[in-house]
Amino acid sequence: MSDEQRTRRRPRSPSYPSIPLGKAVGRAEAIYKHEGKYAAPVDVVLSHWGYTGMSGPASRQVAALKKFGLIEDEGSKTDRQIRLSDLALRIVMPDSPERAESLKVAALKPAIHQELLAKYKDGLPASDGSIRWHLVSDLGFTENAAQELIAEYRATLKFAGLDPSSPPDNLGATDIQEPEEDPSQSRDMDMSDARPPNGTTPSTREEAEQNETKTKASSTMRDLTIPLPGTAWVKIEGEFPMAEDSWDQLLAMLSAMKPGLTRPND
């Protein structure tokens, strides 16, 4: 490869989980519901998540669970099988007395999470700016990857009860949606939840793509100005109506970015 070709190559960010711990636990709970403690073929596990096979997004979800220490696998390709780890069982089994502590262990399993914890021993700064600068300048992340990791890490800390600024969020975080994929990054990212609205599962990839196309066709770019108490106004620009999954993702991202976007009440 020539120097010119190397120069033209887009930078790749270090690997990080595709989804926050809350959603990873939700995936583990689906495995436990259908397979219990037993190993199952990877395609069977993926079907519990709404996937029809080992696509790129599906493989990144599997990799994310491995990063959190929630699954173990053996074999390869069509012979590959997945089972829940002991750590995962301590989290997903009903009335587990070790759930709270095990969530903290899982949250800090990913190497990049350990690095951030070592860097910010007293808690993350309220603003994302300095964290993003550290990730981009010191660790080689792209701007988009850095912002996505910050959102994922904040959501994971909150879910595990490791964020001193907010109480644990062990109930609703399993529905957090991933941000949009940047193909220049080497993370284990899945940027779409394969489950369509109302809990249905498309029988084919073509049907899912057709549903997505119909949704986009019925949406229009709009500016929405939202009045808030006092003198505050917020303007949102986007395609409306948007899919419910996209709305959930928007709320999750706003929640993760809240420390940098808010100040104490007057």
Order of alpha helices (4+ residues) and beta strands (2+ residues): alpha-alpha-beta-alpha-alpha-beta-beta-alpha-alpha-alpha-alpha-alpha-alpha-beta-beta-alpha
